[in-house]
Amino acid sequence: MNPPVLPMLAKRVAELPAEGKWIFEPKWDGFRALVFRDGDELEIQSRDEKPLNRYFPEIVEALESQLPPRAVLDGEIVIARGSVLDFEALQLRLHPAASRVKTLAKQTPASIVFFDLLSGGERDLRNEPFELRRMMLEDILRNATPPVYITPATQERATALDWFRRFEGAGLDGVMAKPASGNYEPDKRVMLKVKHERECDCVVAGFRWYKGAENEAVGSLLLGLHDKAGKLQHVGVCASFTAEKRRELLHLLAPYRTNALDSHPWKEWVGHLTADGETGGRVPGAQSRWSRGKDLSWEPLKAELVVEVAYEHMQGSRFRHMAHFRRWRTDKRPQDCTYEQLEVVPPHELATIFAAAR
């Protein structure tokens, strides 16, 4: 089996399945990675088929010493700092300078957590049931040592529900459910995932045009929350609107565009060319190494509209993923949209999870 091989994917569901034979695992929040080992050759492939070896030299070294001579494994690269996973530290590793990568590898070393085995020796395992692949994975990693781990797994739904509640504070995304008899199907959503979702009220302080439809349709809304000092911080965007809704938004937002920049809380960010503002917060219209040249220009709005959005969890002071529109809150004042409304989940010690993984 030669790279590239697209990883098997998951579809989101509201709750864990209650019937049938399933194997449950924590959902790790990192970089998906398929590892191909053939003698002296070792390649770490990303979800989008790109090589990752140069960004994680400490992982390469560990895998060369711990994996069998021939194997293909599926897993997740993560960085744990203190008691939580740090996705921002993981993103910093995608740096073009080898010297910077080497420094970060020492300062914030990464780990790799495996959860599937596609091939072992001369045997292609993709058409074998997952429970067999899991047993073989446990066998070849029985002597694994950090930074190489095997993810915890259980067939008990009650245990998985406990993980869903307890592990979130450590930065884990949720829980995966995999059919015990399922084959490995590349690029198909045959696994299930249950992720955390919460709601909060945000100020709408700007928007971006829908791609290829400038002055015709709204693509996303820029969201803000007030910090303890009363300053409106950019926390992310909400999108996923229908074509009809995008056109409706254009008319709804029109009155709030007039002279919006005159007293806008993000006025100093217009035309900003760096990834971070003076306060250390992310600038709405700025490029970073992860924006890949996308048009991030934005249109300011008077910071008077309040919207209720659903989000999964926070990454520092921002939403980890794109938020989703729920409804307008005409009964809420913009100044009431603060970080204090967010639920803070105490971290579960990652040491406990990693110990279980070993």
DODREN-94972 format. One line per field, with one value per residue (C-alpha): residue in one letter; x, z, y. Coordinates in Angstrom, 2 decimals. Layout:
REM residues N
drenke = A; ...
xx = X; ...
zz = Z; ...
yy = Y; ...
REM end
This chain:
REM residues 358
drenke = M; N; P; P; V; L; P; M; L; A; K; R; V; A; E; L; P; A; E; G; K; W; I; F; E; P; K; W; D; G; F; R; A; L; V; F; R; D; G; D; E; L; E; I; Q; S; R; D; E; K; P; L; N; R; Y; F; P; E; I; V; E; A; L; E; S; Q; L; P; P; R; A; V; L; D; G; E; I; V; I; A; R; G; S; V; L; D; F; E; A; L; Q; L; R; L; H; P; A; A; S; R; V; K; T; L; A; K; Q; T; P; A; S; I; V; F; F; D; L; L; S; G; G; E; R; D; L; R; N; E; P; F; E; L; R; R; M; M; L; E; D; I; L; R; N; A; T; P; P; V; Y; I; T; P; A; T; Q; E; R; A; T; A; L; D; W; F; R; R; F; E; G; A; G; L; D; G; V; M; A; K; P; A; S; G; N; Y; E; P; D; K; R; V; M; L; K; V; K; H; E; R; E; C; D; C; V; V; A; G; F; R; W; Y; K; G; A; E; N; E; A; V; G; S; L; L; L; G; L; H; D; K; A; G; K; L; Q; H; V; G; V; C; A; S; F; T; A; E; K; R; R; E; L; L; H; L; L; A; P; Y; R; T; N; A; L; D; S; H; P; W; K; E; W; V; G; H; L; T; A; D; G; E; T; G; G; R; V; P; G; A; Q; S; R; W; S; R; G; K; D; L; S; W; E; P; L; K; A; E; L; V; V; E; V; A; Y; E; H; M; Q; G; S; R; F; R; H; M; A; H; F; R; R; W; R; T; D; K; R; P; Q; D; C; T; Y; E; Q; L; E; V; V; P; P; H; E; L; A; T; I; F; A; A; A; R
xx = 0.00; 1.60; 0.73; -1.38; -4.39; -7.28; -8.35; -11.75; -14.10; -16.96; -20.41; -21.77; -24.71; -26.60; -25.91; -24.00; -25.74; -27.55; -27.96; -25.54; -21.90; -19.72; -16.24; -16.04; -12.96; -12.18; -12.06; -8.63; -8.20; -5.04; -3.68; -4.96; -1.99; -1.53; 1.88; 3.48; 6.48; 8.44; 11.89; 13.99; 11.22; 8.71; 6.14; 3.62; 0.72; -1.81; -5.55; -5.15; -2.33; 0.57; 3.80; 4.29; 7.71; 9.63; 7.32; 7.55; 11.11; 10.63; 7.65; 9.61; 12.47; 10.10; 8.23; 11.42; 12.46; 9.06; 7.05; 7.44; 9.32; 6.14; 2.87; 0.33; -1.39; -4.03; -3.80; -3.68; -0.73; -1.36; 0.52; -0.28; 0.69; -0.05; -3.44; -4.90; -4.28; -2.90; -4.02; -2.45; 0.96; 0.35; -0.39; 2.86; 4.76; 3.76; 6.63; 8.73; 12.01; 13.60; 15.47; 12.21; 10.62; 13.62; 13.36; 9.62; 10.11; 12.21; 10.03; 6.63; 7.19; 4.30; 2.78; 0.99; -2.06; -2.97; -6.47; -6.42; -4.22; -4.57; -1.73; 0.62; 3.55; 2.39; -1.29; -3.80; -6.28; -8.73; -11.34; -10.99; -13.44; -12.38; -12.35; -9.64; -7.67; -7.88; -6.53; -3.63; -2.96; -2.76; -0.38; 2.13; 2.02; 2.08; 5.58; 5.04; 6.48; 5.85; 5.43; 3.72; 0.31; -2.73; -6.07; -8.28; -11.27; -14.35; -17.44; -19.36; -21.62; -21.75; -17.96; -18.04; -20.65; -18.42; -15.52; -17.73; -18.40; -14.99; -12.47; -13.73; -11.80; -8.61; -9.32; -10.74; -13.44; -16.00; -16.42; -16.12; -18.28; -16.98; -18.86; -16.96; -17.49; -16.78; -14.12; -11.70; -13.27; -11.03; -12.71; -16.12; -18.09; -18.79; -17.78; -19.91; -18.85; -20.62; -19.22; -19.93; -22.15; -23.05; -24.83; -23.92; -24.93; -22.44; -22.20; -22.24; -19.56; -18.95; -19.40; -17.63; -19.04; -19.91; -17.20; -17.82; -20.93; -19.67; -22.51; -24.97; -24.78; -23.32; -20.89; -20.28; -20.85; -17.96; -18.63; -17.39; -17.51; -16.62; -13.68; -13.40; -12.11; -15.18; -13.27; -14.94; -12.73; -13.11; -14.04; -14.79; -17.44; -20.76; -21.82; -23.47; -26.37; -28.64; -28.49; -31.81; -30.61; -27.41; -29.45; -31.81; -28.87; -27.66; -30.89; -31.10; -27.58; -27.84; -28.93; -25.98; -23.37; -23.89; -20.94; -20.21; -16.47; -16.72; -16.88; -16.20; -14.37; -12.18; -11.45; -7.68; -7.76; -8.90; -6.06; -3.98; -1.35; -0.32; -2.05; -2.40; -3.63; -2.02; -3.87; -2.78; -6.22; -6.75; -7.48; -10.61; -9.11; -5.54; -3.62; -1.82; 0.11; -3.08; -5.38; -3.63; -4.22; -7.99; -9.72; -10.28; -11.33; -14.41; -17.15; -17.74; -21.17; -22.39; -21.89; -25.57; -26.87; -26.86; -27.04; -27.30; -24.85; -23.95; -20.29; -18.31; -15.57; -13.10; -9.47; -8.06; -10.32; -11.81; -14.16; -12.17; -14.41; -16.90; -20.02; -23.53; -26.36; -29.35; -31.45; -31.35; -31.59; -33.35; -33.97; -30.27; -27.99; -24.60; -22.80; -24.30; -22.39; -19.38; -17.04; -18.70; -21.66; -19.40; -19.33; -15.84; -15.10; -12.45; -9.70; -9.43; -5.79; -4.33; -1.88; -4.78; -5.86; -2.34; -1.79; -4.92; -3.67; -0.41
zz = 0.00; -1.16; -0.31; -0.85; 0.77; 1.84; 5.46; 6.44; 7.59; 10.04; 9.88; 12.77; 14.79; 17.79; 20.17; 20.47; 18.99; 21.58; 19.52; 17.61; 18.25; 18.33; 19.46; 21.03; 21.23; 22.38; 19.45; 19.37; 18.25; 16.16; 12.68; 11.07; 9.95; 8.02; 8.59; 5.94; 7.03; 4.64; 5.94; 5.96; 4.28; 6.49; 5.36; 7.43; 5.21; 6.13; 5.54; 2.31; 1.07; 1.96; 3.64; 7.30; 8.05; 7.99; 10.53; 13.16; 13.27; 16.82; 15.65; 12.72; 15.00; 17.44; 14.70; 13.06; 16.33; 17.42; 14.38; 12.75; 9.41; 7.30; 8.40; 7.56; 10.50; 10.98; 13.82; 15.05; 15.83; 18.94; 21.30; 25.00; 27.14; 30.82; 31.19; 27.74; 24.06; 22.34; 18.71; 18.26; 19.18; 16.63; 13.90; 14.66; 13.62; 9.98; 9.53; 6.36; 8.26; 9.33; 12.15; 13.62; 13.39; 15.17; 17.97; 18.42; 18.39; 21.52; 23.18; 22.44; 21.37; 19.64; 20.19; 17.85; 18.91; 16.69; 16.28; 13.20; 11.25; 7.47; 6.75; 8.67; 7.06; 3.66; 4.64; 3.51; 6.37; 4.90; 4.21; 7.68; 10.49; 12.72; 15.89; 14.27; 13.08; 16.62; 18.14; 15.68; 16.38; 20.11; 19.37; 17.30; 19.75; 22.97; 23.79; 22.53; 24.60; 24.43; 22.12; 20.48; 21.87; 21.08; 21.73; 24.54; 23.29; 24.82; 23.75; 26.75; 25.81; 29.45; 29.49; 26.23; 27.64; 30.67; 28.35; 26.49; 29.72; 31.39; 28.58; 26.99; 29.38; 28.17; 24.64; 23.14; 20.51; 21.56; 21.04; 17.95; 17.30; 14.88; 13.79; 15.17; 11.94; 9.64; 6.91; 6.38; 3.61; 2.45; 1.98; 3.07; 6.11; 7.72; 11.29; 13.63; 15.76; 18.58; 19.30; 21.96; 21.06; 23.06; 22.37; 23.07; 22.00; 19.93; 18.43; 14.62; 13.74; 10.08; 7.24; 4.23; 0.73; -0.58; -2.93; -6.45; -5.40; -4.12; -3.65; -4.23; -1.29; 2.22; 2.90; 6.65; 9.68; 11.84; 15.53; 18.63; 22.42; 24.96; 27.27; 30.91; 29.78; 27.60; 24.31; 21.53; 20.54; 17.27; 18.20; 14.82; 12.12; 11.47; 8.04; 6.35; 5.01; 2.17; -1.09; -0.24; 3.25; 1.86; -0.29; 2.59; 4.81; 2.28; 2.68; 6.45; 7.01; 4.64; 7.30; 9.51; 6.77; 6.53; 8.16; 10.08; 10.19; 11.85; 15.40; 14.74; 17.54; 14.91; 12.91; 13.42; 11.85; 8.40; 5.96; 8.62; 7.04; 9.97; 11.58; 15.03; 16.25; 18.83; 21.66; 20.54; 19.14; 15.62; 13.05; 10.97; 7.60; 8.04; 6.30; 8.13; 6.95; 7.32; 5.27; 2.07; 0.21; 0.72; 0.43; 4.06; 3.41; 5.36; 5.42; 8.73; 10.34; 13.18; 16.23; 17.15; 16.04; 18.34; 17.08; 18.88; 17.51; 18.27; 18.81; 19.83; 22.08; 22.50; 21.41; 23.67; 23.19; 19.87; 18.56; 17.57; 14.54; 12.57; 14.58; 13.25; 13.07; 15.34; 15.53; 15.92; 19.48; 19.23; 22.97; 23.85; 24.11; 22.38; 25.62; 27.25; 24.85; 27.01; 27.61; 30.98; 29.36; 28.08; 29.95; 31.18; 31.35; 33.91; 32.29; 32.88; 33.34; 30.00; 31.92; 32.81; 29.18; 27.92; 30.62; 29.42; 25.85; 26.76
yy = 0.00; 3.23; 6.84; 8.77; 7.11; 9.30; 8.77; 7.40; 10.16; 10.61; 12.15; 14.15; 12.86; 14.24; 11.34; 8.09; 5.05; 2.96; -0.23; -2.42; -3.26; -0.17; 0.76; 4.22; 6.45; 10.02; 12.44; 14.07; 17.69; 17.78; 17.05; 13.84; 11.77; 8.53; 6.95; 4.70; 2.62; 0.41; -0.41; 2.75; 4.76; 6.55; 9.10; 11.03; 12.12; 14.80; 14.55; 16.52; 14.24; 16.54; 15.34; 16.31; 14.81; 18.09; 19.74; 16.99; 15.61; 14.30; 12.22; 10.82; 9.79; 8.06; 6.21; 4.97; 3.36; 1.98; 0.89; -2.53; -2.68; -2.57; -0.96; 1.73; 3.42; 6.13; 8.61; 12.20; 14.47; 16.57; 18.87; 18.78; 21.76; 21.44; 19.82; 20.62; 20.10; 23.19; 23.44; 26.89; 25.46; 22.72; 25.26; 27.10; 23.98; 24.52; 26.96; 27.27; 27.66; 24.36; 26.12; 27.40; 23.94; 22.44; 24.98; 24.41; 20.65; 21.06; 23.70; 22.14; 18.52; 16.78; 13.35; 10.99; 8.99; 6.03; 4.60; 2.36; -0.04; -0.24; -2.62; -4.87; -6.66; -7.91; -7.85; -5.22; -4.88; -2.39; -5.07; -6.60; -5.70; -2.83; -4.96; -7.13; -4.09; -2.69; -5.92; -5.95; -2.25; -2.98; -5.83; -3.86; -0.90; -2.92; -1.62; 1.94; 4.76; 8.53; 10.35; 7.34; 6.34; 4.23; 5.88; 4.53; 2.53; 0.95; -0.94; 0.42; 3.32; 4.50; 4.83; 6.79; 9.16; 9.70; 10.53; 12.99; 14.88; 14.67; 14.98; 18.20; 20.42; 18.78; 19.98; 16.80; 17.35; 14.74; 11.00; 8.77; 5.71; 3.07; -0.05; -3.04; -4.99; -2.03; -2.00; 0.88; 2.97; 5.85; 9.25; 7.92; 9.09; 5.75; 6.59; 8.68; 11.64; 13.42; 16.87; 19.47; 22.41; 25.49; 28.78; 32.39; 35.89; 37.89; 41.36; 41.42; 43.96; 43.20; 40.76; 39.27; 38.93; 35.50; 34.26; 35.54; 37.49; 40.85; 43.36; 40.50; 38.08; 37.91; 35.08; 35.27; 37.49; 38.70; 38.17; 39.97; 39.69; 42.36; 41.62; 42.73; 46.12; 46.60; 46.27; 44.32; 41.38; 39.47; 35.87; 34.30; 34.09; 32.38; 31.21; 28.19; 30.28; 29.22; 31.18; 32.85; 33.78; 35.33; 37.70; 38.49; 39.38; 41.94; 43.92; 43.39; 44.70; 47.68; 50.26; 49.30; 49.91; 53.68; 55.49; 52.29; 52.94; 56.36; 54.98; 51.32; 49.42; 47.72; 50.86; 50.52; 47.05; 48.15; 47.53; 45.77; 43.52; 41.32; 38.37; 39.92; 43.28; 45.56; 43.83; 40.37; 39.50; 38.19; 40.88; 40.17; 41.11; 39.93; 37.20; 34.43; 31.40; 29.34; 31.58; 30.37; 33.61; 33.68; 37.03; 38.02; 41.61; 42.64; 45.24; 47.07; 47.29; 49.47; 47.26; 47.30; 43.89; 40.85; 37.28; 33.96; 31.40; 27.79; 26.94; 23.86; 25.18; 28.01; 28.11; 30.76; 33.79; 32.65; 29.99; 26.90; 26.30; 28.35; 29.20; 28.59; 31.12; 30.40; 33.58; 37.35; 38.65; 41.99; 41.79; 41.87; 44.90; 44.68; 45.60; 42.50; 40.24; 39.39; 36.47; 35.94; 34.19; 31.38; 28.10; 27.26; 23.54; 22.55; 20.51; 16.81; 15.88; 14.81; 12.66; 10.38; 10.11; 9.51; 6.91; 5.12; 5.43; 3.72
REM end
